[in-house]
Amino acid sequence: MLEKIEGIVLRTRDYGETHKIVTLFTREKGKIGVMARGAKKPNSRMASVTQPFIHGQFLIHAGSGLGSLSQGEMITSLRSIREDIVKTAYASYLAELTDKLLDEKKPDPFLFEQLLQTLLWMAEGKDSEILSMMYELKMYRKAGFAPKVDVCLNCGASDGPFSFSVVEGGYLCFRCKHVDSQAYGLSDPLAKLLRLFLHMDVKRVGQITMKEENKKKLRLLMDEYYDRYGGYFLKSKKFLNQLDMFKDNN
């Protein structure tokens, strides 16, 4: 049965000399894989709609296993992401994270909207690093390992200052800091910002700015946290780290 769905291209891999297997994150069906026959041919109509990060309408023949892509129509090209190496690096990371952490064929319209809006904001020039952290935290929550950042995870206190414990999985208040002597101390604004990143709908994002030192601190926390609880090696993350090192050296 042919079905029309809205989706974002997460990744593609070659199949034979002329075909591609395309992983889509769709609004209606969640994450699915489809065969795009002839998509590697330069003059194929499939070539343009099976590029990474394309947001489009896709006509698919769904089955119990791998579906097949009959045709596609681009809604948003997000070309400015593919033309910028830094934006491409962040978008690739979020696409790979989504692919790794989402189960197949389990729709989540809210998360779909979060990824789409994140990519749209990136294409418009908003801070890719901040947007990435907001989306990452929502993916952690979806996968069941988001940090507890609303209250102290040891005593339930809502008043700071807080420290972030990777080992315990969230915030410790100043009275419970002894539970993890290695916990990272956070300023009140930074603790509130991390909480905001987890809960805020990315559609509501205005111009969030952060000092570079604070971005680096949150990035360090989230990297350590993912390394402990995430479970999947992400190739795109390695490239992002190389870009950060290059940026720091210039």
N, C-alpha and C positions, 0 to 999 in steps of 0.2 A: 504494500500500500504506500502510495506517495504521500509525503507530508511536508508542509512548509513550516520551517522553523527559523527562529532568529538566533544567531550565534556569533561567537568570537573564535577565530582560529588561534589555538594554543600552540600547536606544533604540527609539522609535517615530516614525513620521512618517505624516501623514494621506495617504490615497489616496482621492480622490473625496470625496463628501459623507458617507459612512457607514463607510468602511473604514480600516484601518491596516495599514501594513507594519511588522512587528515584527522587530527584530534580537535573537536569543537567543544567549547563550553556553551551550551544552549540554554535559553530561557525556559523552554518547554520540557526538555528531556534531561537536563543536567549535562554531564560530560559524556560524549559519545565519540566513537571512531567511525569514519566512513572512507570508502574507497573512492578516489577521484580518478576515474579512468582518463588517460590521455592528458592529465594536468601538467606533465613535464614538457609537452610539446609547446614550442614558443608561440604558435598561432592558436593554441587552444583557448577557448572561452573560460576554461577552468583555471588557467594559469594565474590570472589576475585576482581571482576571488579566493585562492588558496594560499595567499602569502600570509606570513605571520602577522597577527594583530588585526587582520581584516574583520570588520564588523559588518555582517550581511544577513540577507535572507537566503536560506538554502532549501532547495527541494531535494529531499532524500527519500530513498526507499529503505525503510527500517526493517531489520530482521532481528532474530534472536541473538545473532553475533554481530559481525561487522556489517554496517549498512553500506549503501552506495549513494554517491552524490550525483544527482541528475543534472542540476544546474544551480547557479548561484547569482545573486544580485547584490552588489556592494551598497551598503547604507553609509558607512563611514570608512574612508580609506586609512585614516591615521598615518598618512604618508610622512608627516613631519617627525613621527617617532622613528620610522625606518631610515630617515635621512640624517639622523643625529645619533652618533655612537653611544653617547651617555644615556639618552632616552631609550635607545634600543636595548642597552644593557639592563636597565631597570625593568623595562617591559618584559624582556626575556626571562628575567628572574621571577617576576610575578606569574607569568604564564607557566613556567616550570613548577613553581610552588603549587599553583592551582592543580596542575596535572598530577603531581605527586600525591597531594593530600585529599583530593576529591575522589570519592567512590564513583563508579560509572553508573549512569542512568538513574541518578537521584536528583531530581530538580531542586534548585534553590534560587528562586527568582530574585530574592534580596541580594544574595552574594553575586549573582550575575550582574545586577545593577551596580554593585560596588566596584566590580572589576571594570565594567564598561566606563563608568564615570571617572575612575582613576586614570584610565588610558586617555579619555577625552581631556581631562585636566592636564595630564602630562603633555599632550599634543598642543595645548594652549600655552604651555610654558610655565605652569605652576611647578613648585619644587618637587622634583621626582623622588627625592630621598624621603621627605616627609610623607608624601602620598603613599610611598611603598610601605612605610612603617604602619600607617593606618590600615592598609589592606592586609598586611601580614598578620596583624593582631586579630583581624576578623577571620582569617584563615585558620589561625591557631584555635580560635573559639570553635569554629566549625569542626575541626579535627579533634576537639576535646581536650586540648592541653593549654588553653589560654591562661596566662598568669592571673592571680587574684590581686586586683588593684583597687578595689573599692574600700576595703577595710583591712585592718591587720589580720593576717591569716592565722595568727596564734591566739589572740584574745578578742578579736572583733572590734577593736577600737577604731573610730573613724577620724580621730584627731592625730595629725602628724606632729613633728616631722617623721617621714617614713624612710626606710631603707628597702632596697630591692634585693631579695634573696633568690638567686638562681636555684639553689639546692632545695629550698622550701617551696618555691614556685609562686612568689609574689611579694607583697608588702609586709614588712614588720614595722610596728610602731617603735618609738624610742624606748618604751618600757620592755619591749621584747627583742631588741636588737641582739641580746646575748644568745638567742637561739641559733643565730648564724653570724659569727664574728667576721665572716668574709663578705657579708651583705654590703651592697653599694649604697652609700648615703645619697639621698636625693633632696634637692631644694623643694620647697612647697610648690612653686610654679611648675617644676619639672614633673613632680608626682601627679599633679592635676592634669598636666598635658598628656602623660602616658594613659591616664584614665580616660581622657577625652578621645585619644586615638582609638582606643578599644571600642568605645560606645557610640561615637559620633557617626552619623550617616555621611559618607564622603560627599554626597550631593550638597550638603550644607557648608562645605569648606569655603571660607573666604580666603584672604591672604594670610596664611599662617607663616610667620617667620620665626626662626630660631637661631641663636648663636651657633657658630660652627662647633664650638666645644661641647655644647649641649647635644647637638645632633650626633657627634662622635660618641658621647657617653651613652645615649639611647641605643645607638647602633651596636655598640659593644655589648650592652645588656641583652639586646634581642638576639645577637649572634650567639652568645653563650647560652642563652635560653633555648634557642632552636637546636643547637648542637647537643644539648642534654635531652630534649624531649621530642625533637622532630623526627628523627629516625631515618631520613632520606638524605643522601648526598646530592647536592645541587650543583651541577657543572656551571650554571650561569652565575652562581654566587662567587665562584673562584675568579671569574672575569671581572665582576663588580669590585672585588677586593683589590685586584690589580689596578683598576681605574682609580680607586681611592688612593692607592700608594703613589700612582703617577701624579695625581692632583696635589698630594701633600708635598711632593718633591719639586713642585713648580711654583 
